[in-house]
Amino acid sequence: MLGIEGGNIGTYSSKPRADGTLCGEGHGVLVTQDGDTVTWKGIATGRFTGGGAVAYRGSLSYNTASKKLAKLNSIAGVFEFEVDAEGNTHSKIWEWK
């Protein structure tokens, strides 16, 4: 995050809508190698992409007391998150300017 290495863990839940799309939300924490933490909250819309795979698109807000990561308190992140049929995930996050 912001070019700083760290680990991320979160919980995300979604439920199907009548039209077959998914509505989801989640929260989690990122911890840098130096011990700084950032919590995040997200909301997204998802869809099944075939064979048990799912793709989500959404937004993130952040909260941190870390001086190094304080910029995150004032930005919104937009993301793509995909899960394949085997449970492998891939995600990208961008700063919404």
N, CA and C atoms as an extended XYZ file, in Angstrom:
291
Properties=species:S:1:pos:R:3:atomname:S:1:resname:S:1:resid:I:1 pbc="F F F"
N         0.854       -1.166        0.000 N   MET     1
C         0.000        0.000        0.000 CA  MET     1
C         0.898        1.226        0.000 C   MET     1
N         0.661        2.136       -0.924 N   LEU     2
C         1.506        3.318       -1.095 CA  LEU     2
C         2.973        2.940       -1.256 C   LEU     2
N         3.235        1.777       -1.846 N   GLY     3
C         4.590        1.318       -2.065 CA  GLY     3
C         5.251        0.689       -0.851 C   GLY     3
N         4.486        0.458        0.216 N   ILE     4
C         5.009       -0.126        1.444 CA  ILE     4
C         4.520       -1.565        1.551 C   ILE     4
N         5.439       -2.497        1.769 N   GLU     5
C         5.086       -3.909        1.873 CA  GLU     5
C         4.269       -4.182        3.134 C   GLU     5
N         3.356       -5.132        3.035 N   GLY     6
C         2.564       -5.517        4.192 CA  GLY     6
C         1.662       -6.686        3.878 C   GLY     6
N         0.945       -7.143        4.891 N   GLY     7
C        -0.009       -8.231        4.739 CA  GLY     7
C        -1.415       -7.726        4.993 C   GLY     7
N        -2.371       -8.315        4.320 N   ASN     8
C        -3.753       -7.869        4.387 CA  ASN     8
C        -4.655       -9.051        4.713 C   ASN     8
N        -5.610       -8.833        5.612 N   ILE     9
C        -6.608       -9.860        5.908 CA  ILE     9
C        -7.951       -9.161        6.076 C   ILE     9
N        -8.988       -9.802        5.588 N   GLY    10
C       -10.308       -9.194        5.690 CA  GLY    10
C       -11.413      -10.212        5.635 C   GLY    10
N       -12.593       -9.743        5.946 N   THR    11
C       -13.804      -10.546        5.884 CA  THR    11
C       -14.762       -9.854        4.931 C   THR    11
N       -15.334      -10.625        4.030 N   TYR    12
C       -16.232      -10.066        3.024 CA  TYR    12
C       -17.432      -10.981        2.905 C   TYR    12
N       -18.596      -10.409        2.871 N   SER    13
C       -19.800      -11.221        2.669 CA  SER    13
C       -20.641      -10.595        1.576 C   SER    13
N       -21.343      -11.437        0.851 N   SER    14
C       -22.214      -10.941       -0.216 CA  SER    14
C       -23.475      -11.782       -0.264 C   SER    14
N       -24.489      -11.184       -0.839 N   LYS    15
C       -25.738      -11.923       -1.017 CA  LYS    15
C       -26.285      -11.651       -2.405 C   LYS    15
N       -26.990      -12.641       -2.950 N   PRO    16
C       -27.516      -12.483       -4.304 CA  PRO    16
C       -28.730      -11.558       -4.334 C   PRO    16
N       -28.856      -10.867       -5.444 N   ARG    17
C       -30.028      -10.038       -5.711 CA  ARG    17
C       -30.948      -10.804       -6.665 C   ARG    17
N       -32.153      -10.328       -6.795 N   ALA    18
C       -33.143      -10.993       -7.647 CA  ALA    18
C       -32.671      -11.111       -9.096 C   ALA    18
N       -31.848      -10.155       -9.565 N   ASP    19
C       -31.400      -10.189      -10.960 CA  ASP    19
C       -30.153      -11.055      -11.177 C   ASP    19
N       -29.663      -11.711      -10.116 N   GLY    20
C       -28.505      -12.594      -10.234 CA  GLY    20
C       -27.174      -11.943       -9.909 C   GLY    20
N       -27.139      -10.622       -9.736 N   THR    21
C       -25.902       -9.966       -9.317 CA  THR    21
C       -25.730      -10.132       -7.814 C   THR    21
N       -24.588       -9.731       -7.311 N   LEU    22
C       -24.288       -9.851       -5.890 CA  LEU    22
C       -24.059       -8.467       -5.289 C   LEU    22
N       -24.450       -8.303       -4.048 N   CYS    23
C       -24.205       -7.082       -3.292 CA  CYS    23
C       -23.379       -7.486       -2.082 C   CYS    23
N       -22.213       -6.837       -1.890 N   GLY    24
C       -21.343       -7.260       -0.812 CA  GLY    24
C       -20.697       -6.113       -0.067 C   GLY    24
N       -20.202       -6.467        1.120 N   GLU    25
C       -19.450       -5.507        1.919 CA  GLU    25
C       -18.441       -6.260        2.770 C   GLU    25
N       -17.403       -5.537        3.184 N   GLY    26
C       -16.371       -6.177        3.978 CA  GLY    26
C       -15.551       -5.180        4.756 C   GLY    26
N       -14.666       -5.722        5.569 N   HIS    27
C       -13.740       -4.899        6.337 CA  HIS    27
C       -12.507       -5.739        6.664 C   HIS    27
N       -11.411       -5.040        6.921 N   GLY    28
C       -10.185       -5.762        7.207 CA  GLY    28
C        -9.091       -4.840        7.691 C   GLY    28
N        -7.888       -5.391        7.742 N   VAL    29
C        -6.735       -4.640        8.226 CA  VAL    29
C        -5.503       -5.016        7.406 C   VAL    29
N        -4.690       -4.017        7.126 N   LEU    30
C        -3.398       -4.200        6.503 CA  LEU    30
C        -2.345       -3.844        7.545 C   LEU    30
N        -1.331       -4.698        7.689 N   VAL    31
C        -0.242       -4.448        8.632 CA  VAL    31
C         1.058       -4.417        7.835 C   VAL    31
N         1.811       -3.323        7.976 N   THR    32
C         3.084       -3.208        7.265 CA  THR    32
C         4.169       -3.997        7.989 C   THR    32
N         5.301       -4.161        7.328 N   GLN    33
C         6.429       -4.870        7.945 CA  GLN    33
C         6.958       -4.119        9.160 C   GLN    33
N         6.693       -2.801        9.231 N   ASP    34
C         7.113       -2.003       10.385 CA  ASP    34
C         6.080       -1.980       11.504 C   ASP    34
N         4.943       -2.653       11.305 N   GLY    35
C         3.909       -2.723       12.333 CA  GLY    35
C         2.835       -1.651       12.251 C   GLY    35
N         2.882       -0.791       11.223 N   ASP    36
C         1.810        0.186       11.036 CA  ASP    36
C         0.557       -0.535       10.551 C   ASP    36
N        -0.607       -0.046       10.960 N   THR    37
C        -1.865       -0.686       10.556 CA  THR    37
C        -2.784        0.308        9.860 C   THR    37
N        -3.575       -0.236        8.964 N   VAL    38
C        -4.616        0.504        8.258 CA  VAL    38
C        -5.850       -0.384        8.251 C   VAL    38
N        -6.967        0.111        8.734 N   THR    39
C        -8.211       -0.641        8.583 CA  THR    39
C        -8.923       -0.134        7.341 C   THR    39
N        -9.711       -1.004        6.747 N   TRP    40
C       -10.453       -0.624        5.548 CA  TRP    40
C       -11.871       -1.159        5.614 C   TRP    40
N       -12.760       -0.469        4.904 N   LYS    41
C       -14.138       -0.909        4.714 CA  LYS    41
C       -14.433       -0.841        3.228 C   LYS    41
N       -15.175       -1.806        2.747 N   GLY    42
C       -15.474       -1.840        1.322 CA  GLY    42
C       -16.912       -2.207        1.037 C   GLY    42
N       -17.355       -1.798       -0.139 N   ILE    43
C       -18.674       -2.158       -0.645 CA  ILE    43
C       -18.519       -2.417       -2.139 C   ILE    43
N       -19.260       -3.413       -2.641 N   ALA    44
C       -19.069       -3.784       -4.042 CA  ALA    44
C       -20.310       -4.432       -4.633 C   ALA    44
N       -20.291       -4.478       -5.952 N   THR    45
C       -21.263       -5.219       -6.729 CA  THR    45
C       -20.515       -6.349       -7.422 C   THR    45
N       -21.095       -7.523       -7.434 N   GLY    46
C       -20.421       -8.660       -8.039 CA  GLY    46
C       -21.302       -9.388       -9.030 C   GLY    46
N       -20.642      -10.300       -9.754 N   ARG    47
C       -21.365      -11.130      -10.713 CA  ARG    47
C       -20.623      -12.447      -10.874 C   ARG    47
N       -21.371      -13.495      -11.144 N   PHE    48
C       -20.771      -14.785      -11.452 CA  PHE    48
C       -20.265      -14.730      -12.883 C   PHE    48
N       -19.045      -15.233      -13.098 N   THR    49
C       -18.450      -15.141      -14.436 CA  THR    49
C       -18.325      -16.498      -15.122 C   THR    49
N       -18.861      -17.532      -14.525 N   GLY    50
C       -18.859      -18.845      -15.146 CA  GLY    50
C       -17.950      -19.831      -14.436 C   GLY    50
N       -18.395      -21.062      -14.355 N   GLY    51
C       -17.593      -22.121      -13.767 CA  GLY    51
C       -17.312      -21.953      -12.289 C   GLY    51
N       -18.095      -21.159      -11.585 N   GLY    52
C       -17.890      -20.939      -10.169 CA  GLY    52
C       -17.045      -19.723       -9.835 C   GLY    52
N       -16.615      -18.975      -10.838 N   ALA    53
C       -15.814      -17.769      -10.607 CA  ALA    53
C       -16.731      -16.572      -10.339 C   ALA    53
N       -16.187      -15.594       -9.599 N   VAL    54
C       -16.937      -14.394       -9.254 CA  VAL    54
C       -16.035      -13.181       -9.447 C   VAL    54
N       -16.613      -12.069       -9.928 N   ALA    55
C       -15.873      -10.817      -10.094 CA  ALA    55
C       -16.626       -9.712       -9.373 C   ALA    55
N       -15.901       -8.901       -8.606 N   TYR    56
C       -16.474       -7.770       -7.879 CA  TYR    56
C       -15.807       -6.479       -8.322 C   TYR    56
N       -16.542       -5.392       -8.283 N   ARG    57
C       -16.029       -4.045       -8.500 CA  ARG    57
C       -16.586       -3.179       -7.395 C   ARG    57
N       -15.742       -2.373       -6.742 N   GLY    58
C       -16.252       -1.590       -5.628 CA  GLY    58
C       -15.324       -0.490       -5.169 C   GLY    58
N       -15.604       -0.013       -3.966 N   SER    59
C       -14.828        1.094       -3.400 CA  SER    59
C       -14.403        0.780       -1.968 C   SER    59
N       -13.337        1.464       -1.536 N   LEU    60
C       -12.764        1.267       -0.212 CA  LEU    60
C       -12.551        2.607        0.482 C   LEU    60
N       -12.743        2.616        1.793 N   SER    61
C       -12.326        3.749        2.617 CA  SER    61
C       -11.353        3.214        3.650 C   SER    61
N       -10.442        4.082        4.102 N   TYR    62
C        -9.351        3.666        4.973 CA  TYR    62
C        -9.325        4.490        6.253 C   TYR    62
N        -8.710        3.912        7.291 N   ASN    63
C        -8.508        4.622        8.553 CA  ASN    63
C        -7.178        4.164        9.155 C   ASN    63
N        -6.310        5.130        9.466 N   THR    64
C        -5.020        4.803       10.070 CA  THR    64
C        -4.538        5.944       10.960 C   THR    64
N        -3.777        5.591       11.988 N   ALA    65
C        -3.108        6.568       12.835 CA  ALA    65
C        -1.637        6.691       12.440 C   ALA    65
N        -1.206        5.891       11.471 N   SER    66
C         0.177        5.891       11.018 CA  SER    66
C         0.498        7.184       10.268 C   SER    66
N         1.586        7.826       10.638 N   LYS    67
C         2.008        9.037        9.930 CA  LYS    67
C         2.458        8.701        8.504 C   LYS    67
N         3.098        7.550        8.337 N   LYS    68
C         3.567        7.148        7.001 CA  LYS    68
C         2.412        6.877        6.043 C   LYS    68
N         1.287        6.409        6.577 N   LEU    69
C         0.156        6.018        5.730 CA  LEU    69
C        -1.025        6.977        5.836 C   LEU    69
N        -0.824        8.127        6.482 N   ALA    70
C        -1.921        9.067        6.746 CA  ALA    70
C        -2.650        9.516        5.483 C   ALA    70
N        -1.983        9.519        4.355 N   LYS    71
C        -2.629        9.904        3.086 CA  LYS    71
C        -3.884        9.072        2.823 C   LYS    71
N        -3.875        7.823        3.280 N   LEU    72
C        -5.020        6.938        3.034 CA  LEU    72
C        -6.300        7.440        3.690 C   LEU    72
N        -6.186        8.224        4.768 N   ASN    73
C        -7.381        8.747        5.441 CA  ASN    73
C        -8.176        9.708        4.557 C   ASN    73
N        -7.539       10.256        3.529 N   SER    74
C        -8.201       11.276        2.718 CA  SER    74
C        -8.505       10.834        1.291 C   SER    74
N        -8.358        9.537        1.011 N   ILE    75
C        -8.639        9.076       -0.350 CA  ILE    75
C        -9.684        7.964       -0.349 C   ILE    75
N       -10.242        7.744       -1.512 N   ALA    76
C       -11.101        6.589       -1.749 CA  ALA    76
C       -10.350        5.655       -2.693 C   ALA    76
N       -10.450        4.386       -2.444 N   GLY    77
C        -9.875        3.400       -3.349 CA  GLY    77
C       -10.987        2.752       -4.155 C   GLY    77
N       -10.711        2.451       -5.405 N   VAL    78
C       -11.632        1.660       -6.224 CA  VAL    78
C       -10.903        0.368       -6.560 C   VAL    78
N       -11.653       -0.711       -6.654 N   PHE    79
C       -10.978       -1.996       -6.822 CA  PHE    79
C       -11.712       -2.942       -7.746 C   PHE    79
N       -10.926       -3.915       -8.225 N   GLU    80
C       -11.419       -5.110       -8.906 CA  GLU    80
C       -10.943       -6.288       -8.063 C   GLU    80
N       -11.817       -7.231       -7.809 N   PHE    81
C       -11.479       -8.415       -7.028 CA  PHE    81
C       -12.120       -9.607       -7.706 C   PHE    81
N       -11.326      -10.615       -8.015 N   GLU    82
C       -11.839      -11.796       -8.703 CA  GLU    82
C       -11.421      -13.062       -7.964 C   GLU    82
N       -12.336      -14.023       -7.946 N   VAL    83
C       -12.097      -15.333       -7.334 CA  VAL    83
C       -12.399      -16.384       -8.392 C   VAL    83
N       -11.424      -17.258       -8.670 N   ASP    84
C       -11.689      -18.301       -9.658 CA  ASP    84
C       -12.351      -19.509       -8.992 C   ASP    84
N       -12.675      -20.507       -9.776 N   ALA    85
C       -13.399      -21.677       -9.291 CA  ALA    85
C       -12.618      -22.456       -8.228 C   ALA    85
N       -11.299      -22.319       -8.204 N   GLU    86
C       -10.468      -23.009       -7.215 CA  GLU    86
C       -10.258      -22.173       -5.949 C   GLU    86
N       -10.802      -20.966       -5.921 N   GLY    87
C       -10.655      -20.110       -4.746 CA  GLY    87
C        -9.460      -19.179       -4.790 C   GLY    87
N        -8.728      -19.169       -5.894 N   ASN    88
C        -7.600      -18.250       -6.049 CA  ASN    88
C        -8.130      -16.845       -6.296 C   ASN    88
N        -7.499      -15.852       -5.673 N   THR    89
C        -7.971      -14.481       -5.802 CA  THR    89
C        -6.948      -13.604       -6.509 C   THR    89
N        -7.460      -12.546       -7.116 N   HIS    90
C        -6.624      -11.531       -7.755 CA  HIS    90
C        -7.318      -10.195       -7.551 C   HIS    90
N        -6.560       -9.195       -7.120 N   SER    91
C        -7.176       -7.890       -6.908 CA  SER    91
C        -6.242       -6.778       -7.342 C   SER    91
N        -6.851       -5.645       -7.681 N   LYS    92
C        -6.144       -4.402       -8.017 CA  LYS    92
C        -6.906       -3.276       -7.330 C   LYS    92
N        -6.146       -2.323       -6.792 N   ILE    93
C        -6.743       -1.163       -6.148 CA  ILE    93
C        -6.106        0.089       -6.739 C   ILE    93
N        -6.943        1.097       -7.009 N   TRP    94
C        -6.483        2.377       -7.504 CA  TRP    94
C        -6.980        3.490       -6.604 C   TRP    94
N        -6.217        4.563       -6.525 N   GLU    95
C        -6.675        5.762       -5.824 CA  GLU    95
C        -7.616        6.509       -6.762 C   GLU    95
N        -8.784        6.852       -6.252 N   TRP    96
C        -9.736        7.612       -7.045 CA  TRP    96
C        -9.399        9.084       -6.875 C   TRP    96
N        -8.936        9.707       -7.941 N   LYS    97
C        -8.519       11.112       -7.886 CA  LYS    97
C        -9.582       12.013       -8.436 C   LYS    97
